[in-house]
Amino acid sequence: MAKSKSPLYGIEASGALGDTMVYAKWRGVQYVRRHVVPANPRTAEQMLTRDAFRFLNQLWAQAPALFREPWAAYSRGKPLTDRNAFIKFNIPVLRERTDLAGLIGSPGVGGGFPLVNLVATGGTGSITASATVPALPSGWATDYVVFVAVRDQDPHEDLIAPPVVQSATTSPYSVTFSGLASGTYRVLAWARYTKPDGDKAFSVSLIASATVS
C-alpha cells in the first residue's frame, strides 16, 4: 500500500481506476493499491467439500424438528448452531463418498446409551424399521426412538427427496414408512432418554440400508 498525496490531480478519490489501481482512505490517509481480483479456487478437494456442504444444507432445510433435536441438544452452550454441528460432523464422513452410508443423524448427547441394533426391511413402496433399546440403569427412561428414511444418493449432488421421519414411543420400537418411491434408502435410528435428573440424552445414531420396490 502506498500513500497518495494528490491522486487524480489533487482531488480525493476512492474506488477502482479501471482494472489497475484502487484509491481509498484509511484513518484520514489517502492511499492507492493495485487492483486485485479475489481468488476463488475450485480444486477437486475444495469442490468435494463445497458440494457436500450444499447437500447437507439442503437436507437440514427439509428436516423436521425430530431430526434436529439431538443437534440442538449437542450445540447448547457451545459457540455453534445446531445446523453447524450437523454439517461439522457429516462433512468429513461424506465428502469423499458417493452414497449416504456414513450419514450421522445423532452425535450422541448426555451419555445416551447406544441402541442394540437397527433392522430395516424394504417392500413395495414401504420400509419397516425396528430398533432395540438396551437395558437401562435405574432412573433412566426411554422417551422414544426416532427413525429416519433418506433416499440414498451422491452427497455431491442436490437433494433428490426430503427425509421422512417417524418416532416410536413403546417397545417393541418399530415404524413403517409408506408411499416411498422405488430405490435404495438409508435408514437411521437413535433413542431419546430421560435421565434420573430430568435431563435429556440421545444415543448415537445407527444406520442401515433398505431397498424399496
C-alpha positions in Angstrom: 0.0 0.0 0.0 1.4 3.4 -0.9 0.3 6.8 0.4 -1.0 9.2 -2.3 -0.7 12.9 -1.7 -2.5 14.1 -4.8 -4.3 11.4 -6.7 -6.1 12.4 -9.8 -4.7 15.9 -9.9 -5.2 16.7 -6.2 -8.8 15.5 -6.0 -9.6 13.0 -3.3 -10.6 9.7 -4.9 -12.0 6.3 -3.9 -12.8 3.1 -5.8 -11.1 1.4 -8.7 -9.5 3.1 -11.6 -10.1 0.7 -14.5 -8.6 -2.7 -13.6 -5.3 -1.3 -12.4 -5.5 0.8 -9.3 -7.7 1.3 -6.3 -7.9 4.5 -4.4 -9.2 4.7 -0.8 -8.7 6.4 2.6 -7.9 4.8 5.9 -7.9 6.9 9.1 -7.7 10.1 7.1 -4.8 9.0 5.0 -5.3 8.7 1.2 -3.7 5.6 -0.3 -3.6 3.7 -3.5 -3.0 0.0 -4.2 -3.0 -2.4 -7.1 -6.4 -3.8 -8.1 -6.5 -7.5 -7.3 -9.3 -9.9 -8.3 -10.2 -12.1 -5.4 -9.3 -15.7 -5.9 -12.0 -18.4 -6.0 -10.0 -21.6 -6.2 -12.0 -24.6 -7.4 -9.7 -27.5 -6.8 -11.1 -31.0 -6.7 -10.6 -31.2 -3.0 -12.4 -27.9 -2.4 -15.3 -28.9 -4.6 -15.8 -32.1 -2.7 -16.3 -30.1 0.5 -18.4 -27.4 -1.2 -20.8 -29.9 -2.8 -21.2 -31.9 0.4 -21.8 -28.7 2.3 -24.5 -27.7 -0.1 -26.2 -31.1 0.1 -26.1 -31.1 3.9 -27.6 -27.6 4.0 -30.5 -28.8 1.7 -31.1 -31.9 3.9 -31.2 -29.8 7.0 -33.6 -27.3 5.5 -36.0 -30.1 4.7 -35.6 -31.9 8.1 -38.4 -31.7 10.8 -37.9 -31.0 14.5 -37.4 -34.6 15.5 -34.4 -34.8 13.1 -32.9 -31.6 14.5 -33.5 -32.3 18.2 -30.2 -34.1 19.1 -28.2 -31.4 17.3 -29.9 -28.7 19.2 -29.0 -30.6 22.4 -25.4 -31.0 21.3 -24.9 -27.4 20.4 -26.5 -26.0 23.6 -23.9 -23.9 25.4 -21.4 -24.2 22.5 -20.3 -21.5 20.1 -22.1 -23.1 17.1 -25.7 -23.7 15.9 -27.5 -27.0 15.6 -27.2 -26.7 11.8 -23.4 -26.0 12.0 -23.0 -29.0 14.3 -24.8 -31.3 11.9 -22.7 -30.1 9.0 -19.4 -30.3 11.1 -20.0 -34.0 11.9 -21.1 -35.0 8.4 -18.8 -33.3 6.0 -15.7 -35.4 7.0 -17.7 -38.7 6.5 -19.5 -37.7 3.3 -17.1 -35.5 1.3 -15.3 -38.5 -0.4 -18.3 -40.9 -0.6 -20.7 -41.4 -3.5 -23.5 -42.6 -1.2 -25.0 -41.7 2.3 -23.7 -44.8 4.1 -21.8 -42.6 6.6 -24.6 -40.1 7.4 -24.8 -39.2 11.1 -28.3 -38.5 12.4 -27.4 -38.0 16.1 -23.9 -37.4 17.5 -24.8 -38.8 20.9 -25.5 -36.4 23.7 -25.5 -36.6 27.5 -24.2 -40.1 27.7 -27.2 -41.6 25.9 -26.8 -45.4 25.7 -26.5 -46.8 22.1 -29.2 -48.8 20.5 -28.5 -52.6 20.5 -29.4 -52.9 16.8 -31.4 -51.5 13.9 -33.1 -53.6 11.2 -34.7 -52.1 8.1 -36.6 -54.2 5.5 -37.8 -52.8 2.2 -41.1 -53.7 0.5 -43.3 -52.4 -2.2 -43.4 -48.7 -1.6 -42.5 -49.2 2.0 -39.8 -49.8 4.6 -40.3 -51.4 8.0 -37.7 -50.4 10.6 -37.2 -51.7 14.2 -34.6 -51.0 16.9 -33.8 -52.5 20.2 -33.2 -50.3 23.2 -30.6 -51.6 25.8 -31.5 -52.4 29.4 -31.2 -49.0 31.2 -29.9 -48.2 34.7 -32.3 -47.4 37.4 -33.9 -44.0 37.0 -33.4 -43.8 33.2 -36.4 -43.9 30.8 -36.8 -44.2 27.0 -38.9 -41.4 25.6 -38.9 -42.6 22.1 -36.8 -43.9 19.2 -36.6 -41.7 16.1 -36.4 -43.4 12.7 -35.4 -41.5 9.5 -35.6 -42.8 5.9 -33.4 -40.9 3.4 -33.2 -41.7 -0.3 -29.7 -42.8 -1.0 -27.7 -40.6 -3.4 -24.4 -39.0 -4.1 -23.9 -36.2 -1.5 -22.2 -34.1 -4.1 -25.5 -33.6 -5.9 -28.6 -31.7 -5.0 -31.0 -33.4 -2.5 -33.4 -35.5 -4.5 -36.0 -36.1 -1.8 -36.6 -34.8 1.7 -36.0 -37.1 4.7 -39.0 -39.0 6.2 -39.1 -39.1 10.0 -41.2 -41.0 12.5 -40.9 -42.0 16.1 -42.0 -45.0 18.2 -42.8 -44.5 21.9 -43.3 -48.0 23.1 -41.4 -51.3 22.9 -41.0 -53.0 20.5 -39.8 -49.9 18.8 -40.9 -50.1 15.2 -42.3 -47.9 12.4 -43.4 -48.4 8.8 -42.7 -45.8 6.1 -45.2 -46.0 3.3 -45.7 -44.2 -0.1 -42.0 -44.3 -0.9 -40.6 -44.2 -4.4 -38.6 -47.2 -5.5 -34.9 -47.2 -4.9 -32.3 -47.6 -2.1 -32.7 -45.8 1.2 -30.6 -45.2 4.2 -32.5 -45.7 7.5 -31.2 -44.1 10.7 -32.4 -44.5 14.2 -31.5 -43.1 17.7 -33.1 -43.0 21.1 -34.0 -40.1 23.3 -33.8 -40.8 27.0 -34.8 -39.0 30.2 -32.0 -39.2 32.9 -32.6 -39.5 36.6 -32.1 -35.8 37.0 -34.7 -35.0 34.3 -32.2 -34.0 31.6 -32.5 -35.5 28.1 -29.9 -37.7 26.5 -29.6 -39.0 23.0 -27.9 -42.1 21.6 -25.5 -42.1 18.7 -27.4 -42.9 15.5 -27.2 -46.3 13.8 -27.7 -46.6 10.0 -29.0 -49.5 7.8 -29.9 -49.9 4.2 -33.2 -51.0 2.6 -34.4 -51.3 -1.0 -37.9 -50.2 -2.0 -39.5 -51.9 -5.0 
